Amino acid sequence: MNDAPGIMISAPSSGTGKTTVMLGLLRALAEEGMRVQPFKSGPDYIDPAFHLAAAGRASFNLDTWAMGEELLSAIAAQAEGAEICVAEGSMGLYDGVATRGQSGFGTSAETAQRLGWPVVLVVDVSGQAQSAAAAALGFRMYNPDLPFAGVILNRVASPRHERLTALGMEKAGLNVLGALPRRGDLTLPERHLGLIQAVEHPDLEAAIAGYAAFLRMHVDLEAIKAAARGKPLAQGGALPAPPAQRIALAQDAAFSFAYPHLVEGWRAAGAELLPFSPLADEAPDATADLVWLPGGYPELHAGRLAAADTFRAGLRRHAETRPVHGECGGYMALGAGLIDKEGKRHAMAGLLGLETSYEKRKFHLGYRQAELLAPMPGYAPGARLRGHEYHYSTILEQPDAPLARVADADGNPVPETGSHRGNVTGTFFHLITGQEP
């Protein structure tokens, strides 16, 4: 059971600066000697690595659309031994999907209410003063039952601007927990999927230390700690079971999007994880029972992957007798070829016939629910899986047998069915949860 109090860092919308606040707060609290447990609300596979770097403790996703009550409790229990939980929301506080999933609609507000964590709303007050309070009050009153700690004003232009905005918040009955002056040097580098990966940041440690110093100067940390709350959760849930005993897991700048709750569940159940780097031209461990290629950015490293003869030969040897699975970028790497944004084709492993292209970008985003038509590592035909898809590639060819019937959160079919050939399977969605038939 997780008894650590917590807070939810959220915002009215994306792009308001909540990630900067999150990372600075994690580090500032850790520097005070607190044991801080980070979480991410929603299906994000980039932010948890930044949280780990800031807090020194693995971060886990909590997702009410994809996860049932027992799994949510099992993931929240990863906070055992922590003194405070700090969760980062996705998009806006109430943003989710239209059709209810396993235990909700996937909103940050649902996560906060379920865990009893008061919301700290990061409000971008650019171009407004007292009017910002009207918007913030709307978020507070949209769900009166939602625990609410207060607001942090972001991108404040001047002391006068701060005073006027704070007066509006006071009139609305909202606690101002901090006011952050506008600074253009505090943004994290981004690319088409959002933030760059933590492993790619040129000086992540210095950046996080800077965020922490900024937060200490302008945010009332004692008030935030005092606002943290929580409520007991039901016990009995477990993290997902491993799909094999010895798992060769690709881990480098091209393949890093593995959900932490999956990997931790595999490890906690006694599976042996055998990391290797395709970019370093390393073959998967020859004794592995399964090779798993997570998503990532293979399109940025397509030339190196095409030249990684040792990696590809080892992968092919493994696939002759044992399973290989790839998710999104890992799926593309298992295919026949990948065309980069300049229009150059790079030969991939060739274990599947998939051909993908980034020359003409097509945005794919959203939850996915799938019913397996063929076995996949850890699951039999008929199993129902939930996951998330987020990429810009276009399918040119997908000639192998479909792996699953796949639909979006509302049940509408999508053409990204994944595929299988022999011992090799691949999906465009990243697995979050699965249920046997």
Secondary structure, 3 states (H helix, E strand, C coil): CCCCCEEEEECCCCCCCHHHHHHHHHHHHHHCCCCEEEEEECCCCCHHHHHHHHHCCCCEEECCCCCCHHHHHHHHHHHCCCCEEEEECCCCCCCCCCCCCCCCCCCHHHHHHHHCCCEEEEEECCCCCCHHHHHHHHHHHHCCCCCEEEEEEEEECCHHHHHHHHHHHHHCCCCEEEEEECCHHHCCCEECCEECCHHHCCCHHHHHHHHHHHHHHHECHHHHHHHCECCCCCCCCCCCCCCCCEEEEECECCECECCHHHHHHHHHCCCEEEEECCCCCCCCCCCCCEEEECECCHHHHHHHHHCCHHHHHHHHHHHCCCCEEEECHHHHHHCCEEECCCCCEEECCCCCCCEEECCCCCCEEEEEEEEECCCECCECCCCEEEEEEEECCEEEECCCEECEEEECCCCCECCCCCEEECCEEEECCEEEEEECC
